[in-house]
Amino acid sequence: MMTTSTPTSIVDNSEPAGINATLHEPISADGTPDLGKVYEVPARQGRAVRVAKGQTIRIINTHGTQVCDMWAFKADSMNEFLSMEHLRAWIDRVNPRPGDAMVTNHRRPILTFKTDTSVGIHDTLIAPCDIHRYRTLGVEGYHDSCADNLRLAIKAIGLRTREVPGSLNLWMNIPFNKEGAIEWLPTVSEAGDYVEFVAEMDCIVVMSSCPQDIIAINSNQPMPVHFSVH
């Protein structure tokens, strides 16, 4: 993994704090996939893929221990995107299940949650990790992050997002008690577990193999995940 130094200034929230291979290794120039082909999201990196209305994206927790941050943007309007705060209000739960409509900040479905072979532990509460989070954890210098992986994956296919929306954190295990206290625990999924989402509009789906290696949500060893579009 190669990184560069932190820029001296950040013009807006579309600019990453550093660089990794995500920027230079898109699945294709504009993110269009070969249908049925299995692609890797390498450990600590992100990838973006175009999913047409009616197509299904499958995301695989290949090793079982990995959290995958996921976003979805309307293909022709990046200002509309899958929104966790709107989703929770729509489904009246904090944890989505198969059959749920996954809604945007305009309160309309962008995806439908189709399949989940895991026990169904996913997170909609925690913001994607970023350089500021790692600073609070004592990291000096640059550290890969889900926020930067989103920015870089989008840039890699020639697009731009001004903001980093909250992510759907697949397999992230963040239980909370009746007092509202949360815990940061390893995943409880098994190797090969997968989720599937059907696109309700042409969209850009972005995935980040979370690089968190300080808190044990990835068992302290970030691993790749895989995906395919059908």
Accessible surface in RSA format (square Angstrom, percent):
REM  Atomic radii and reference values for relative SASA: ProtOr
REM  Chains: A
REM  Algorithm: Lee & Richards
REM  Probe-radius: 1.40
REM  Slices: 20
REM RES _ NUM      All-atoms   Total-Side   Main-Chain    Non-polar    All polar
REM                ABS   REL    ABS   REL    ABS   REL    ABS   REL    ABS   REL
RES MET A   1   131.50  68.1  56.37  37.3  75.12 178.9  64.81  55.1  66.69  88.4
RES MET A   2   157.52  81.6 153.42 101.5   4.10   9.8 124.36 105.7  33.16  43.9
RES THR A   3    57.38  40.8  31.02  31.4  26.37  62.8   4.06   5.5  53.32  80.6
RES THR A   4    74.33  52.9  64.46  65.4   9.87  23.5  67.94  91.3   6.40   9.7
RES SER A   5    97.56  82.4  75.95 101.4  21.61  49.8  51.79 110.3  45.77  64.1
RES THR A   6    55.66  39.6  38.71  39.2  16.95  40.4  35.24  47.3  20.43  30.9
RES PRO A   7    60.39  44.0  40.20  36.6  20.19  73.4  51.91  42.9   8.48  52.7
RES THR A   8   148.07 105.3 107.20 108.7  40.86  97.4  87.98 118.2  60.09  90.8
RES SER A   9    83.63  70.7  65.16  87.0  18.48  42.6  46.51  99.0  37.13  52.0
RES ILE A  10    80.88  46.0  53.15  39.6  27.73  66.8  53.30  38.4  27.58  74.8
RES VAL A  11   134.47  88.5 102.33  92.6  32.14  77.4 109.31  95.0  25.16  68.2
RES ASP A  12    34.02  23.8  24.11  24.0   9.91  23.4  31.56  74.3   2.46   2.5
RES ASN A  13    55.89  38.5  49.44  47.8   6.45  15.5  17.72  42.6  38.17  36.9
RES SER A  14     2.89   2.4   1.42   1.9   1.47   3.4   1.46   3.1   1.43   2.0
RES GLU A  15    56.38  32.4  55.54  42.0   0.83   2.0  12.58  24.3  43.79  35.8
RES PRO A  16     9.26   6.8   7.37   6.7   1.89   6.9   7.37   6.1   1.89  11.7
RES ALA A  17     2.51   2.3   2.14   3.3   0.38   0.9   2.14   3.0   0.38   1.0
RES GLY A  18     1.79   2.2   0.00   N/A   1.79   2.2   1.79   4.9   0.00   0.0
RES ILE A  19    45.26  25.8  45.16  33.6   0.10   0.2  45.16  32.5   0.10   0.3
RES ASN A  20     1.99   1.4   0.08   0.1   1.91   4.6   1.91   4.6   0.08   0.1
RES ALA A  21    25.24  23.2  19.83  30.6   5.41  12.3  24.57  34.6   0.67   1.8
RES THR A  22     0.87   0.6   0.30   0.3   0.57   1.4   0.30   0.4   0.57   0.9
RES LEU A  23    44.79  24.9  37.79  27.0   7.00  17.6  37.79  26.5   7.00  18.8
RES HIS A  24   133.10  72.7 104.90  72.9  28.20  72.1  77.07  79.4  56.03  65.2
RES GLU A  25    89.56  51.4  80.41  60.8   9.15  21.8  33.03  63.9  56.53  46.2
RES PRO A  26    44.40  32.4  24.02  21.9  20.38  74.1  26.81  22.1  17.59 109.3
RES ILE A  27    32.39  18.4   3.64   2.7  28.75  69.3  10.16   7.3  22.24  60.3
RES SER A  28    36.63  31.0  25.43  33.9  11.20  25.8  36.63  78.0   0.00   0.0
RES ALA A  29    92.25  84.8  67.94 104.8  24.32  55.3  75.13 105.8  17.13  45.4
RES ASP A  30    65.61  46.0  65.38  65.1   0.23   0.5  26.32  61.9  39.29  39.2
RES GLY A  31     0.00   0.0   0.00   N/A   0.00   0.0   0.00   0.0   0.00   0.0
RES THR A  32    70.58  50.2  64.39  65.3   6.18  14.7  56.33  75.7  14.25  21.5
RES PRO A  33    13.57   9.9   4.73   4.3   8.85  32.2   4.76   3.9   8.82  54.8
RES ASP A  34    89.80  62.9  84.72  84.3   5.08  12.0  23.14  54.5  66.66  66.5
RES LEU A  35   110.65  61.6  79.04  56.5  31.61  79.5  79.31  55.7  31.35  84.4
RES GLY A  36    38.14  47.0   0.00   N/A  38.14  47.0  19.04  52.2  19.10  42.8
RES LYS A  37   107.07  52.2  97.56  59.9   9.51  22.6  60.79  54.7  46.28  49.3
RES VAL A  38    86.16  56.7  63.90  57.9  22.25  53.6  63.90  55.5  22.25  60.4
RES TYR A  39    19.51   9.1  16.54   9.4   2.97   7.7  16.18  12.2   3.33   4.1
RES GLU A  40    80.76  46.4  68.55  51.9  12.21  29.1  19.98  38.7  60.78  49.6
RES VAL A  41     0.00   0.0   0.00   0.0   0.00   0.0   0.00   0.0   0.00   0.0
RES PRO A  42    26.62  19.4  25.91  23.6   0.71   2.6  26.62  22.0   0.00   0.0
RES ALA A  43    31.62  29.1  21.07  32.5  10.55  24.0  21.07  29.7  10.55  27.9
RES ARG A  44    47.45  19.9  47.44  24.2   0.01   0.0  23.86  32.6  23.59  14.3
RES GLN A  45    19.48  10.9  19.48  14.2   0.00   0.0   0.28   0.6  19.20  14.6
RES GLY A  46     0.03   0.0   0.00   N/A   0.03   0.0   0.03   0.1   0.00   0.0
RES ARG A  47    13.69   5.7  12.70   6.5   0.99   2.4   2.05   2.8  11.64   7.1
RES ALA A  48     2.73   2.5   0.03   0.0   2.70   6.1   0.03   0.0   2.70   7.2
RES VAL A  49     0.00   0.0   0.00   0.0   0.00   0.0   0.00   0.0   0.00   0.0
RES ARG A  50    67.84  28.5  66.37  33.8   1.47   3.5  26.31  36.0  41.53  25.2
RES VAL A  51     1.13   0.7   0.00   0.0   1.13   2.7   0.47   0.4   0.66   1.8
RES ALA A  52    43.61  40.1  39.15  60.4   4.46  10.1  41.49  58.4   2.12   5.6
RES LYS A  53   145.88  71.2 124.67  76.5  21.21  50.5  67.61  60.9  78.26  83.4
RES GLY A  54    55.81  68.8   0.00   N/A  55.81  68.8  31.05  85.2  24.76  55.5
RES GLN A  55    40.96  22.9  39.62  29.0   1.34   3.2  14.85  31.6  26.11  19.8
RES THR A  56    15.04  10.7  14.87  15.1   0.17   0.4   6.16   8.3   8.88  13.4
RES ILE A  57     0.02   0.0   0.02   0.0   0.00   0.0   0.02   0.0   0.00   0.0
RES ARG A  58    72.87  30.6  72.87  37.1   0.00   0.0   1.83   2.5  71.04  43.1
RES ILE A  59     0.00   0.0   0.00   0.0   0.00   0.0   0.00   0.0   0.00   0.0
RES ILE A  60    34.08  19.4  34.08  25.4   0.00   0.0  34.08  24.5   0.00   0.0
RES ASN A  61     0.00   0.0   0.00   0.0   0.00   0.0   0.00   0.0   0.00   0.0
RES THR A  62    45.25  32.2  35.97  36.5   9.28  22.1  36.17  48.6   9.07  13.7
RES HIS A  63    77.51  42.4  62.70  43.6  14.81  37.9  40.37  41.6  37.13  43.2
RES GLY A  64     1.96   2.4   0.00   N/A   1.96   2.4   1.62   4.4   0.34   0.8
RES THR A  65    49.83  35.4  49.74  50.4   0.09   0.2  45.15  60.6   4.68   7.1
RES GLN A  66     0.29   0.2   0.25   0.2   0.04   0.1   0.04   0.1   0.25   0.2
RES VAL A  67     0.25   0.2   0.25   0.2   0.00   0.0   0.25   0.2   0.00   0.0
RES CYS A  68     0.00   0.0   0.00   0.0   0.00   0.0   0.00   0.0   0.00   0.0
RES ASP A  69     4.89   3.4   4.89   4.9   0.00   0.0   0.00   0.0   4.89   4.9
RES MET A  70     0.34   0.2   0.00   0.0   0.34   0.8   0.00   0.0   0.34   0.5
RES TRP A  71     2.31   0.9   1.34   0.6   0.97   2.3   2.31   1.2   0.00   0.0
RES ALA A  72     0.23   0.2   0.00   0.0   0.23   0.5   0.00   0.0   0.23   0.6
RES PHE A  73     0.05   0.0   0.05   0.0   0.00   0.0   0.05   0.0   0.00   0.0
RES LYS A  74    40.69  19.8  40.69  25.0   0.00   0.0  17.62  15.9  23.07  24.6
RES ALA A  75    24.06  22.1  12.47  19.2  11.59  26.4  12.47  17.6  11.59  30.7
RES ASP A  76   117.92  82.6  79.60  79.2  38.32  90.6  49.78 117.2  68.14  68.0
RES SER A  77    44.31  37.4  36.09  48.2   8.23  18.9  24.88  53.0  19.44  27.2
RES MET A  78    31.47  16.3  22.74  15.1   8.73  20.8  22.76  19.3   8.72  11.6
RES ASN A  79   113.55  78.3 106.97 103.4   6.57  15.8  25.60  61.6  87.95  85.0
RES GLU A  80     2.96   1.7   2.96   2.2   0.00   0.0   0.16   0.3   2.80   2.3
RES PHE A  81    40.54  20.3  40.54  25.1   0.00   0.0  40.54  24.6   0.00   0.0
RES LEU A  82     2.32   1.3   0.85   0.6   1.47   3.7   0.85   0.6   1.47   4.0
RES SER A  83     2.94   2.5   1.31   1.7   1.64   3.8   1.88   4.0   1.06   1.5
RES MET A  84     5.63   2.9   5.34   3.5   0.30   0.7   5.34   4.5   0.30   0.4
RES GLU A  85   105.51  60.6  96.48  73.0   9.03  21.5  40.21  77.8  65.30  53.3
RES HIS A  86    33.09  18.1  31.33  21.8   1.76   4.5  18.24  18.8  14.85  17.3
RES LEU A  87     0.00   0.0   0.00   0.0   0.00   0.0   0.00   0.0   0.00   0.0
RES ARG A  88    65.91  27.7  61.62  31.4   4.29  10.2  16.36  22.4  49.55  30.0
RES ALA A  89    63.44  58.3  37.72  58.2  25.72  58.5  47.89  67.4  15.55  41.2
RES TRP A  90   123.04  49.4  95.71  46.3  27.33  64.2  88.66  47.3  34.38  55.8
RES ILE A  91    19.89  11.3   3.88   2.9  16.01  38.6  10.50   7.6   9.40  25.5
RES ASP A  92   125.29  87.8  94.87  94.4  30.42  71.9  36.28  85.4  89.01  88.8
RES ARG A  93    69.17  29.0  57.77  29.4  11.41  27.2  41.62  56.9  27.56  16.7
RES VAL A  94    60.44  39.8  57.30  51.9   3.15   7.6  57.32  49.8   3.13   8.5
RES ASN A  95    37.18  25.6  36.96  35.7   0.21   0.5  18.62  44.8  18.56  17.9
RES PRO A  96     2.28   1.7   0.23   0.2   2.05   7.4   0.23   0.2   2.05  12.7
RES ARG A  97   139.68  58.6 139.10  70.9   0.58   1.4  41.38  56.6  98.30  59.6
RES PRO A  98    67.09  48.9  45.70  41.7  21.38  77.7  46.18  38.1  20.91 130.0
RES GLY A  99    63.48  78.3   0.00   N/A  63.48  78.3  35.04  96.2  28.44  63.7
RES ASP A 100    18.46  12.9  15.54  15.5   2.93   6.9   2.93   6.9  15.54  15.5
RES ALA A 101    24.57  22.6  19.75  30.5   4.82  11.0  19.94  28.1   4.63  12.3
RES MET A 102     0.00   0.0   0.00   0.0   0.00   0.0   0.00   0.0   0.00   0.0
RES VAL A 103     0.17   0.1   0.17   0.2   0.00   0.0   0.17   0.2   0.00   0.0
RES THR A 104     0.00   0.0   0.00   0.0   0.00   0.0   0.00   0.0   0.00   0.0
RES ASN A 105    40.52  27.9  26.11  25.2  14.40  34.7   8.41  20.2  32.10  31.0
RES HIS A 106   107.53  58.8  82.05  57.0  25.49  65.2  59.91  61.7  47.62  55.4
RES ARG A 107   136.73  57.4 125.10  63.8  11.63  27.7  43.84  59.9  92.88  56.3
RES ARG A 108   105.08  44.1 104.75  53.4   0.33   0.8  39.15  53.5  65.93  40.0
RES PRO A 109    48.54  35.4  44.78  40.8   3.76  13.7  44.78  37.0   3.76  23.4
RES ILE A 110     0.00   0.0   0.00   0.0   0.00   0.0   0.00   0.0   0.00   0.0
RES LEU A 111     0.00   0.0   0.00   0.0   0.00   0.0   0.00   0.0   0.00   0.0
RES THR A 112    37.12  26.4  37.12  37.6   0.00   0.0  28.53  38.3   8.59  13.0
RES PHE A 113     0.49   0.2   0.20   0.1   0.29   0.7   0.20   0.1   0.29   0.8
RES LYS A 114   110.61  54.0  89.11  54.7  21.49  51.2  54.07  48.7  56.54  60.2
RES THR A 115    35.53  25.3  33.05  33.5   2.48   5.9  27.07  36.4   8.46  12.8
RES ASP A 116    27.60  19.3   4.37   4.3  23.23  54.9   3.00   7.1  24.60  24.5
RES THR A 117    63.57  45.2  33.08  33.5  30.49  72.7  39.96  53.7  23.61  35.7
RES SER A 118    17.32  14.6   0.42   0.6  16.90  38.9   3.43   7.3  13.88  19.5
RES VAL A 119   107.91  71.0  73.52  66.6  34.39  82.9  82.47  71.7  25.44  69.0
RES GLY A 120    20.98  25.9   0.00   N/A  20.98  25.9  13.97  38.4   7.00  15.7
RES ILE A 121    60.43  34.4  59.33  44.2   1.10   2.6  59.33  42.7   1.10   3.0
RES HIS A 122     9.31   5.1   0.17   0.1   9.15  23.4   0.17   0.2   9.15  10.6
RES ASP A 123     6.61   4.6   3.78   3.8   2.82   6.7   3.62   8.5   2.98   3.0
RES THR A 124     4.48   3.2   0.11   0.1   4.37  10.4   0.12   0.2   4.36   6.6
RES LEU A 125    78.42  43.7  48.00  34.3  30.42  76.5  49.12  34.5  29.30  78.9
RES ILE A 126    33.90  19.3  29.91  22.3   3.99   9.6  31.70  22.8   2.20   6.0
RES ALA A 127    73.58  67.7  57.32  88.5  16.26  37.0  60.53  85.2  13.05  34.6
RES PRO A 128    11.07   8.1   6.24   5.7   4.82  17.5   7.49   6.2   3.57  22.2
RES CYS A 129    14.22  10.8   8.35   9.3   5.87  13.8  10.70  27.1   3.52   3.8
RES ASP A 130    40.04  28.0  40.03  39.8   0.01   0.0   4.30  10.1  35.73  35.6
RES ILE A 131    15.87   9.0  14.61  10.9   1.25   3.0  14.61  10.5   1.25   3.4
RES HIS A 132   122.65  67.0 121.05  84.1   1.60   4.1  81.37  83.9  41.27  48.0
RES ARG A 133    70.69  29.7  65.48  33.4   5.21  12.4  29.69  40.6  41.00  24.8
RES TYR A 134     0.00   0.0   0.00   0.0   0.00   0.0   0.00   0.0   0.00   0.0
RES ARG A 135   102.69  43.1  86.72  44.2  15.97  38.0  48.93  66.9  53.76  32.6
RES THR A 136   108.45  77.1  69.48  70.4  38.98  92.9  77.27 103.8  31.18  47.1
RES LEU A 137    51.16  28.5  25.95  18.6  25.21  63.4  31.14  21.9  20.02  53.9
RES GLY A 138    59.86  73.8   0.00   N/A  59.86  73.8  36.60 100.4  23.26  52.1
RES VAL A 139    26.52  17.5  18.27  16.5   8.26  19.9  23.45  20.4   3.08   8.3
RES GLU A 140   164.98  94.7 137.53 104.0  27.45  65.4  54.06 104.6 110.93  90.6
RES GLY A 141    44.99  55.5   0.00   N/A  44.99  55.5  35.69  97.9   9.31  20.8
RES TYR A 142    37.91  17.7   6.54   3.7  31.37  81.6   6.54   4.9  31.37  38.7
RES HIS A 143    17.70   9.7  14.74  10.2   2.96   7.6  17.13  17.7   0.57   0.7
RES ASP A 144     0.81   0.6   0.04   0.0   0.77   1.8   0.02   0.0   0.79   0.8
RES SER A 145     0.68   0.6   0.60   0.8   0.08   0.2   0.16   0.3   0.52   0.7
RES CYS A 146     0.18   0.1   0.18   0.2   0.00   0.0   0.00   0.0   0.18   0.2
RES ALA A 147     2.58   2.4   2.58   4.0   0.00   0.0   2.58   3.6   0.00   0.0
RES ASP A 148     1.23   0.9   1.23   1.2   0.00   0.0   0.62   1.5   0.61   0.6
RES ASN A 149     0.08   0.1   0.07   0.1   0.01   0.0   0.08   0.2   0.00   0.0
RES LEU A 150     0.00   0.0   0.00   0.0   0.00   0.0   0.00   0.0   0.00   0.0
RES ARG A 151    23.67   9.9  21.58  11.0   2.09   5.0   1.52   2.1  22.15  13.4
RES LEU A 152     0.00   0.0   0.00   0.0   0.00   0.0   0.00   0.0   0.00   0.0
RES ALA A 153     1.89   1.7   0.00   0.0   1.89   4.3   1.37   1.9   0.53   1.4
RES ILE A 154     0.68   0.4   0.68   0.5   0.00   0.0   0.68   0.5   0.00   0.0
RES LYS A 155    66.10  32.2  50.16  30.8  15.93  37.9  24.20  21.8  41.89  44.6
RES ALA A 156    18.84  17.3   1.12   1.7  17.72  40.3   4.49   6.3  14.35  38.0
RES ILE A 157     8.17   4.7   0.62   0.5   7.55  18.2   1.17   0.8   7.01  19.0
RES GLY A 158    68.03  83.9   0.00   N/A  68.03  83.9  37.08 101.8  30.95  69.3
RES LEU A 159    45.95  25.6  37.29  26.7   8.66  21.8  40.97  28.8   4.98  13.4
RES ARG A 160   109.55  46.0  95.82  48.8  13.73  32.7  51.20  70.0  58.35  35.4
RES THR A 161     8.81   6.3   5.88   6.0   2.93   7.0   3.11   4.2   5.70   8.6
RES ARG A 162   153.99  64.7 144.89  73.9   9.10  21.7  53.14  72.6 100.85  61.1
RES GLU A 163    91.01  52.2  90.25  68.3   0.76   1.8  45.09  87.2  45.91  37.5
RES VAL A 164    23.45  15.4   8.30   7.5  15.15  36.5   8.30   7.2  15.15  41.1
RES PRO A 165     9.16   6.7   1.66   1.5   7.50  27.3   9.16   7.6   0.00   0.0
RES GLY A 166    30.26  37.3   0.00   N/A  30.26  37.3  16.76  46.0  13.50  30.2
RES SER A 167     0.95   0.8   0.00   0.0   0.95   2.2   0.04   0.1   0.92   1.3
RES LEU A 168     0.21   0.1   0.21   0.2   0.00   0.0   0.21   0.1   0.00   0.0
RES ASN A 169     1.66   1.1   1.66   1.6   0.00   0.0   0.15   0.4   1.51   1.5
RES LEU A 170     0.26   0.1   0.26   0.2   0.00   0.0   0.26   0.2   0.00   0.0
RES TRP A 171     2.96   1.2   1.56   0.8   1.40   3.3   2.50   1.3   0.46   0.7
RES MET A 172     8.95   4.6   8.63   5.7   0.33   0.8   5.44   4.6   3.52   4.7
RES ASN A 173    17.42  12.0  17.36  16.8   0.05   0.1   0.00   0.0  17.42  16.8
RES ILE A 174    13.88   7.9   0.49   0.4  13.39  32.3   1.16   0.8  12.73  34.5
RES PRO A 175    49.94  36.4  39.16  35.7  10.77  39.2  49.44  40.8   0.49   3.1
RES PHE A 176   106.25  53.2  77.33  47.9  28.92  75.2  81.36  49.3  24.88  71.2
RES ASN A 177    76.31  52.6  62.83  60.7  13.49  32.5  39.02  93.9  37.30  36.1
RES LYS A 178   198.77  97.0 150.63  92.4  48.14 114.6 105.88  95.3  92.89  98.9
RES GLU A 179   131.45  75.5  92.79  70.2  38.66  92.1  65.78 127.2  65.67  53.6
RES GLY A 180    49.45  61.0   0.00   N/A  49.45  61.0  28.11  77.1  21.34  47.8
RES ALA A 181    58.04  53.4  44.85  69.2  13.19  30.0  55.16  77.7   2.89   7.6
RES ILE A 182    66.05  37.6  43.98  32.8  22.08  53.2  43.98  31.7  22.08  59.9
RES GLU A 183    98.06  56.3  94.61  71.6   3.46   8.2  32.78  63.4  65.28  53.3
RES TRP A 184    80.40  32.3  64.22  31.1  16.19  38.0  47.55  25.4  32.86  53.3
RES LEU A 185    63.90  35.6  63.90  45.7   0.00   0.0  63.90  44.9   0.00   0.0
RES PRO A 186    55.91  40.7  54.32  49.5   1.58   5.8  54.32  44.9   1.58   9.8
RES THR A 187    18.10  12.9   1.83   1.9  16.27  38.8   0.06   0.1  18.04  27.3
RES VAL A 188    73.08  48.1  56.01  50.7  17.07  41.1  63.66  55.3   9.42  25.6
RES SER A 189    15.90  13.4   1.47   2.0  14.43  33.2   1.98   4.2  13.92  19.5
RES GLU A 190   122.73  70.5 121.50  91.9   1.24   2.9  46.90  90.7  75.84  61.9
RES ALA A 191    72.63  66.8  44.94  69.4  27.68  63.0  45.31  63.8  27.32  72.4
RES GLY A 192    38.61  47.6   0.00   N/A  38.61  47.6  26.47  72.7  12.13  27.2
RES ASP A 193    16.98  11.9  15.78  15.7   1.20   2.8   0.84   2.0  16.13  16.1
RES TYR A 194    52.94  24.7  52.94  30.1   0.00   0.0  23.91  18.0  29.03  35.8
RES VAL A 195     0.00   0.0   0.00   0.0   0.00   0.0   0.00   0.0   0.00   0.0
RES GLU A 196    14.56   8.4  14.56  11.0   0.00   0.0   0.00   0.0  14.56  11.9
RES PHE A 197     0.00   0.0   0.00   0.0   0.00   0.0   0.00   0.0   0.00   0.0
RES VAL A 198    34.35  22.6  34.35  31.1   0.00   0.0  34.35  29.8   0.00   0.0
RES ALA A 199     1.47   1.4   0.00   0.0   1.47   3.3   0.00   0.0   1.47   3.9
RES GLU A 200    65.00  37.3  54.01  40.9  10.98  26.2   8.77  17.0  56.22  45.9
RES MET A 201    24.27  12.6  23.10  15.3   1.17   2.8  24.27  20.6   0.00   0.0
RES ASP A 202    79.08  55.4  74.05  73.7   5.03  11.9  20.14  47.4  58.94  58.8
RES CYS A 203     1.10   0.8   0.00   0.0   1.10   2.6   0.00   0.0   1.10   1.2
RES ILE A 204     0.00   0.0   0.00   0.0   0.00   0.0   0.00   0.0   0.00   0.0
RES VAL A 205     0.00   0.0   0.00   0.0   0.00   0.0   0.00   0.0   0.00   0.0
RES VAL A 206     0.07   0.0   0.07   0.1   0.00   0.0   0.07   0.1   0.00   0.0
RES MET A 207     0.00   0.0   0.00   0.0   0.00   0.0   0.00   0.0   0.00   0.0
RES SER A 208     0.04   0.0   0.04   0.0   0.00   0.0   0.04   0.1   0.00   0.0
RES SER A 209     0.00   0.0   0.00   0.0   0.00   0.0   0.00   0.0   0.00   0.0
RES CYS A 210     5.01   3.8   5.01   5.6   0.00   0.0   0.00   0.0   5.01   5.4
RES PRO A 211     0.00   0.0   0.00   0.0   0.00   0.0   0.00   0.0   0.00   0.0
RES GLN A 212     7.06   3.9   7.06   5.2   0.00   0.0   0.93   2.0   6.12   4.6
RES ASP A 213    48.95  34.3  33.26  33.1  15.69  37.1  10.15  23.9  38.80  38.7
RES ILE A 214    75.07  42.7  50.61  37.7  24.46  58.9  54.35  39.1  20.72  56.2
RES ILE A 215    33.03  18.8  29.27  21.8   3.76   9.1  33.03  23.8   0.00   0.0
RES ALA A 216    34.46  31.7  30.26  46.7   4.20   9.6  30.26  42.6   4.20  11.1
RES ILE A 217     6.28   3.6   6.19   4.6   0.09   0.2   6.19   4.5   0.09   0.2
RES ASN A 218     0.40   0.3   0.11   0.1   0.29   0.7   0.11   0.3   0.29   0.3
RES SER A 219    53.21  45.0  33.89  45.2  19.32  44.5  27.47  58.5  25.74  36.1
RES ASN A 220    76.14  52.5  58.51  56.5  17.63  42.5  24.16  58.1  51.98  50.2
RES GLN A 221   117.41  65.7 115.65  84.5   1.76   4.2  31.07  66.1  86.34  65.5
RES PRO A 222    20.22  14.7  10.47   9.5   9.75  35.4  10.47   8.6   9.75  60.6
RES MET A 223    45.26  23.4  45.18  29.9   0.07   0.2  37.30  31.7   7.96  10.5
RES PRO A 224    24.52  17.9  24.52  22.3   0.00   0.0  24.52  20.2   0.00   0.0
RES VAL A 225     0.00   0.0   0.00   0.0   0.00   0.0   0.00   0.0   0.00   0.0
RES HIS A 226    37.26  20.4  37.26  25.9   0.00   0.0  22.19  22.9  15.08  17.5
RES PHE A 227     0.00   0.0   0.00   0.0   0.00   0.0   0.00   0.0   0.00   0.0
RES SER A 228     2.85   2.4   2.85   3.8   0.00   0.0   0.11   0.2   2.74   3.8
RES VAL A 229     0.02   0.0   0.00   0.0   0.02   0.0   0.00   0.0   0.02   0.1
RES HIS A 230    98.94  54.1  73.15  50.8  25.78  66.0  75.23  77.5  23.71  27.6
END  Absolute sums over single chains surface
CHAIN  1 A     9797.3       7506.5       2290.9       5452.8       4344.6
END  Absolute sums over all chains
TOTAL          9797.3       7506.5       2290.9       5452.8       4344.6
